[in-house]
Amino acid sequence: MTRYKNVNSGAIVSVRDDKVLDSSWEQFDGAEAETPSGYEAMKAADLKAEIEKRNEGRDGAAKLSTQGNKAALIAALTADDEPDAVADADNDDDNDDA
């Protein structure tokens, strides 16, 4: 059997007859398999614990949500890691009045 990887989802399957696959599948030898790192390597419970740690001392609106699936938790942490673009924009608006 030959292994194939879906270019859209990353799913890997083994099939005997490649005629059943569409163009979104590429032959896969396993050599390029990636090991998750960063937030991807963490379990959802660990991601929630990290969010709870970051939420300590934050007001209600500034708190990160611990709701949702793993992808939602990763998105919340990743957005929190980014420089605060909103604060920068607010500072620019304040300077326009001067």
N, C-alpha and C positions, 0 to 999 in steps of 0.2 A: 504494500500500500504506500501511496505517496502522501506526504503532508503538504497542506496548503495553509496560508495565512491570509485572512481578510484584510485588505488595505484600509478599510474604513473602521472596523471595530477591533482589529488585532486578534480576533478569534483564530484558533488553530484547529484544523480538522485533518483526519486521515481518511482518504477515499481510494477506492479501487479504480473508479472510472471518472476521470476529470471532465468528462462531457456534461456532468451534472452541475458544474460550477460556472458562474458567469465571470466577467472580466474583472470583478473586484477581488478575485482570489489570485495569489501568486504562490508559486512553489516555494516551500519553506524547508530548509535543512536543519533548523534549530540553532545554527551558529550565531545568529543575531538576536537571540533571546535576551531581553533586557531584565535586569534585576531591579525591582522597584527601589527607589531611594527617597529620602526626604519624607514628606507627608504621605506619599503613596505607600511607603513601607510600614506605616503605622496602622494599628487597628483603630476602628471607630471609637472604642472606649478610650484609647490613648489620645486621639484627636480631641474628644470631648474634654478630657482632663486638661489638655493644653489650653483649650478655650476657657475653661473655668479659671485656670491660673491667670490668664491674661485679663479676665473679667474682674478680678479682685481690684477694688478701688475705682472701678468705672461706674459712671452714672447709667441709668436705665437705657437711654438712647444710644450710648456709646458701647454698650455691651454687645459682644458677638453672640450669635445664635448657636445654641447647641442642638437645634432641631434639624432633622433631615438625614439623608443618607451620607455615606462616606464622601461622595463627591461634593456635596453641599458643605460639609465640614471643612474639607480641603480648600474649597473656594473662599470660605470665610477667613481661614487662616492666611491664605495667600493674599487676599485683599488687605488684611491687616498688616502684612509684611511690607506692602508697598508704601512709599513715601506718601505723606498726607497731602494729596493733590487738592483736596477741598480746602484745607487751611491755606495753602498757597494761593488759591483762587480768591479766598476771602481777603487775604492780605493785599492782593493786587487791586481788588475793588476799593479797599480803604484808601489806597494810595491815589486812586483816580480823583477822589474828592479834594485832595490837597492842592 
